[in-house]
Amino acid sequence: MPKRIKKSAISARARHHDSTETRAAILKAAERIYAECGLAGARTEAIAAAAGVNKALL
């Protein structure tokens, strides 16, 4: 079984880098979903799925 890495073991710089990429992915996905569906049709579920993140992260 693979060894699990504790979140505290991941450096702050690595977490920041990941969060920057995640934020960019969310914004890109949201822009595309809003362009396709409009303000009334855009759903957080679709944005999260397109960005590859959990809906709660939004």
C-alpha distances in whole Angstrom, upper triangle without the diagonal:
4,6,9,13,15,18,21,19,20,24,26,28,24,25,28,28,25,28,31,29,28,32,33,31,32,36,36,35,37,40,39,39,42,44,43,43,46,46,46,44,41,38,35,33,34,33,30,29,31,29,26,25,25,29,29,28,32
4,6,9,13,15,18,16,16,20,23,24,21,21,25,24,22,24,27,26,25,29,30,28,30,33,33,32,35,37,37,37,40,42,41,42,44,44,44,42,39,36,33,31,32,32,28,27,29,27,23,23,24,27,27,26,30
4,7,10,13,15,13,14,17,21,22,19,19,23,23,21,23,26,25,25,28,30,28,30,33,33,33,35,38,38,38,40,42,42,43,44,44,45,43,39,37,34,32,33,32,28,28,30,27,24,23,24,27,27,26,29
4,6,9,12,10,11,15,18,19,17,16,20,20,18,20,23,23,22,25,27,26,27,30,31,30,32,35,35,35,38,40,40,40,42,41,42,40,36,34,30,29,30,29,26,25,27,25,22,21,21,24,23,22,26
4,6,8,7,8,11,14,16,13,13,17,17,16,18,21,21,20,23,25,24,25,28,29,29,31,34,34,34,37,39,39,39,41,40,41,39,36,33,30,29,30,29,25,25,27,24,21,20,20,24,23,21,25
4,5,5,7,11,13,15,13,12,16,17,16,17,20,21,20,22,25,25,25,28,30,29,31,34,34,34,36,39,39,39,41,39,41,39,36,33,29,28,30,28,25,26,27,24,22,20,20,23,21,20,23
4,5,5,9,10,12,11,9,13,14,13,14,17,18,17,19,22,22,22,25,27,26,28,30,32,31,33,36,36,37,37,36,38,36,33,30,26,26,28,26,22,24,25,22,20,17,17,20,19,17,20
4,5,7,9,12,11,10,13,15,14,15,18,20,19,21,24,24,24,27,29,29,30,33,34,34,36,38,39,39,40,39,40,39,35,33,29,29,31,29,25,27,28,25,23,21,21,23,21,19,22
4,6,9,11,10,10,14,15,15,16,19,20,20,22,24,25,25,28,30,30,31,34,35,35,37,39,40,41,42,40,42,41,37,35,31,31,32,30,27,28,29,26,24,22,22,25,24,21,25
4,7,8,7,7,10,11,11,13,15,16,16,19,21,21,22,25,26,27,28,30,32,32,34,36,37,38,39,38,39,38,34,32,29,28,29,27,24,25,26,22,21,19,20,23,22,19,22
4,5,5,6,9,10,11,12,14,16,17,18,20,21,23,24,26,27,28,30,32,33,34,36,38,38,39,38,40,39,35,33,30,30,31,28,25,27,27,23,22,21,22,25,23,20,23
4,5,5,6,9,10,10,12,14,15,16,18,20,21,22,24,25,26,28,30,31,32,34,36,36,37,35,38,37,33,31,28,29,29,26,24,26,26,22,22,20,21,23,22,18,21
4,5,5,6,9,10,11,12,14,15,17,18,20,21,23,24,26,27,29,30,31,33,35,36,36,35,37,37,33,32,28,29,29,26,24,26,25,22,21,20,22,24,23,19,21
4,5,5,6,9,10,11,12,14,16,17,18,20,21,23,24,26,27,28,30,32,33,34,35,34,36,35,31,30,26,27,27,24,22,23,23,19,19,17,19,22,21,18,20
4,5,5,6,9,10,10,12,14,15,16,18,20,21,22,24,26,26,28,30,31,32,32,31,34,32,29,27,24,24,25,22,19,21,21,17,17,15,17,19,18,15,17
4,5,5,6,9,10,10,12,14,15,16,18,20,21,22,24,25,27,28,30,31,31,30,32,32,28,27,23,24,25,21,19,22,21,17,18,16,18,20,19,15,17
4,5,5,6,9,10,11,12,14,16,17,18,20,21,23,24,26,27,29,30,31,30,32,31,28,27,23,24,24,21,19,21,20,16,16,15,18,20,20,16,17
4,5,5,6,9,10,10,12,14,15,16,18,20,21,22,24,26,27,28,29,28,30,29,25,24,21,21,21,18,16,17,17,13,13,12,14,17,17,13,15
4,5,5,6,8,10,10,12,14,15,16,18,20,21,22,24,26,26,27,26,28,27,23,22,18,19,20,16,14,17,16,13,13,11,13,15,14,11,12
4,5,5,6,9,10,11,12,14,15,17,19,20,21,23,24,26,26,25,28,27,23,22,19,21,20,17,16,18,17,13,14,13,16,17,17,13,14
4,5,5,6,9,10,11,12,14,15,17,18,20,21,23,24,25,24,27,26,22,21,18,19,18,15,14,15,14,10,11,11,15,16,17,13,14
4,5,5,6,9,10,10,12,14,15,16,18,20,21,22,23,22,24,23,19,18,15,16,15,12,11,12,12,8,9,8,11,13,13,10,10
4,5,5,6,9,10,10,12,14,15,16,18,20,21,21,20,23,22,18,17,14,16,16,12,11,14,13,9,11,10,12,13,13,10,9
4,5,5,6,9,10,11,12,14,15,17,18,20,20,20,23,22,18,18,16,17,16,12,12,14,12,9,12,12,15,15,16,13,12
4,6,5,6,8,10,11,12,14,15,17,18,19,19,21,20,16,16,14,14,13,10,9,11,8,5,8,9,12,13,15,12,11
4,5,5,6,9,10,10,12,14,15,16,16,16,18,17,13,13,10,12,11,7,7,9,8,5,8,8,10,10,12,10,8
4,5,5,6,9,10,10,12,14,15,15,15,18,17,13,14,12,14,12,9,10,12,10,8,12,12,14,13,15,12,10
4,5,5,6,9,10,11,12,14,15,15,18,17,13,14,13,15,12,9,11,12,9,8,11,13,15,15,17,15,13
4,5,5,6,9,10,11,12,13,14,16,14,11,11,10,11,9,6,8,9,6,5,9,11,13,13,15,14,11
4,5,5,6,8,10,10,11,11,13,12,8,9,8,11,9,5,8,10,8,8,12,12,14,12,15,13,10
4,6,5,6,9,10,10,11,14,13,10,12,12,14,11,9,12,13,11,11,15,15,17,16,18,17,14
4,6,5,6,9,10,11,14,12,10,12,12,13,10,9,12,12,9,10,14,15,18,16,19,18,15
4,5,5,6,8,9,11,9,6,8,9,10,7,6,10,11,8,10,13,15,16,14,17,17,14
4,5,5,5,6,9,8,5,9,10,12,10,9,13,14,12,13,17,17,18,16,19,18,15
4,6,6,8,11,10,9,12,14,16,13,12,15,16,13,15,18,20,21,19,22,21,18
4,6,9,11,9,8,11,14,14,11,11,15,15,12,15,18,19,21,19,22,22,19
4,7,7,5,5,9,12,13,10,11,15,15,13,16,19,20,20,18,21,21,18
4,6,5,6,10,13,15,12,12,16,17,16,18,21,21,22,19,22,22,18
4,6,6,9,11,14,13,12,16,17,16,18,21,21,21,18,20,20,16
4,6,8,11,14,13,14,17,18,18,19,22,22,21,18,20,21,18
4,6,10,11,10,11,14,15,15,17,19,20,19,16,19,20,17
4,7,9,7,8,11,12,12,14,16,16,16,13,16,17,13
4,5,5,6,9,10,11,13,14,14,13,10,13,14,11
4,5,5,6,8,10,10,12,11,10,7,9,10,8
4,6,5,6,9,10,10,10,9,6,9,11,9
4,5,5,6,9,10,10,11,9,12,13,11
4,5,5,6,8,9,10,8,11,11,9
4,5,5,6,5,6,5,9,8,7
4,5,5,6,8,8,11,11,11
4,6,8,10,11,14,13,12
4,6,9,10,12,11,10
4,7,9,12,10,11
4,6,8,7,8
4,5,5,7
4,5,6
4,5
4
